[in-house]
Amino acid sequence: MAARLGVEVYLDLLSQPCRALHILLGCTSLPHTVRHVALRRGDHRTPEFSQLNPMQKVPVMVDNGFVLTESDAIMKYLVNKYDVPEHWYPRQPERRARVDEYTAWHHTHTRPHAAKVFILEVLLPAQTSSPVDEERLSRAVSQLDDTLEKLESMFLRRQPFLCGDDVTVADLLAVCELMQPEAGGRDVLQQSPQLQRWKSRVRAAVGDAFDQAHAVLYAVRDRRRAKL
């Protein structure tokens, strides 16, 4: 019954993890309803949303009364429970462990390091009407470059996707983080041809779902360019 009714997901597509979940849903036949939560308007701080998720974070999933937070957990839950192609989160133990290995690493490397570049270059200047702190930004870019090198040497190596021959939730989480600095017009993969090819493979694997999830990000980038 829950599968026919579909799940509800609460998303703001300016959020990297929300976009990863949005892409997964767009690539599957899982019935779902998107509830938009505008972080910039403070929708996540309303009493209604705070009751749903006291941490006041997105994404949130509600499946027949079962509430789950954290994009990593939500995507793995959906693949485990519903008729979703298992390549997204393989059942074979070793292959699944590779996905878990990346997603554990992701939260202390790819996610904070890419986000910091976006925060320093786009978010803080917009919120404070102050110029970019170029020194802090330079250090953040250097830290992200080190993370990109590890993405290539530890995870991608010579395989087409981060965790093997097929696209997984790990690729979605990673690519959405690495897209975030594009809001400021910065292509963080410009000097990483191996990762550029990986990104192209991910885009090809998910089709139109990629650009649909990133439409809001593209709009922010284009507005910023128009002001320069």
Summary of the structure (lengths in Angstrom):
residues: 228
radius of gyration: 17.6
end to end distance: 52.0
largest distance: 54.9
contacts: 707
relative contact order: 0.14
helix: 64%
strand: 9%
